[in-house]
């Protein structure tokens, strides 16, 4: 038995059309990647109930309109599917493989990576997620070379689930991404996400992590007014309710990689959790060092390697390094030898 649903039609994207081939996704546990566009701007609903409101968002000249289908707007938990697809695409691109907009996935890999079960209820929930992703339409503008272009597209164009007949287990899944998302991957307009992102169950926590990852990154801190944060989060709650939920999140302090705190003037401050490492003299690597590391472990995400090495360095007492670049490359060499055995 299979389900096939057509989505948005021909690919419309910020970077043009193309890439209509298929890609067999066989990378085990790829590094999570999120596209920068949906990290920065509110596209996904934070509601746990069907959200059929049209979202209108304008900020610093960027206009985004998100129109749901009768099934409701795609949720931030539905986004897990796109993160998994983007992660597989980036693993393929980094490995030098040909990729296409249609991804063929092992159902078990997708379900495990997104925390879904393979039961009949899991099948139903996955199908509903695909329907919301295919039905959600985005209209936005972009300025390129002094020309503003307004375009509309869906998050995915088509999907298919194959499972054993008579309600049996799922076997495989196929997803055709929008040209916009596919081109974002080709342009490497993505950021690495913490694997603990998928453990965040509250929608606002996920959205706050995304904004912290996009705007703070590895800076010493990022400060934003609650007013702007409310708009960028896409929350439908009144600002006073949003502020209360924000304070609950600050008190819980469960975001991966980042710590939240309040500053006077209704300001939220975001600081990386490795700020202590920064203060202790965090090693800084040169760009050519990261390039060398990529050749030592082809297809690797060098920024994830760097983060892993920094964690190891911190766990060993933050020893003074005569040459951080040489120490890092030596560590990478050892890791390459271990993984090749």
Secondary structure, 3 states (H helix, E strand, C coil): CEEEEECCCCCCCCCCCCCCCEEECCCCCCCCEEEHHHHHCCCCECCCCCCCCCEEEEECCEEEEEECECCECCECCCHHHHHHHHHHHHHHHHCCCCCCCEEEEEHHHHHHHCCCCCCHHHHHHHHHHHHHHHHCEEEEEEEECCEEEEEEEECEEEEEEEECCCCCCEEEEEEEECHHHHHHHHCCCEEECCHHHHHCCCHHHHHHHHHHHHHCCCCCCEEEEHHHHHHHHCCCCCHHHHHHHHHHHHHHCCCCCEEEEEECCCEEEEEECCHHHHHCCCCCCCHHHHHHHHHHCCCCCHHHHHHHHHHHHHHCCCCCCCCHHHHHHHHHHHHHHHHHC
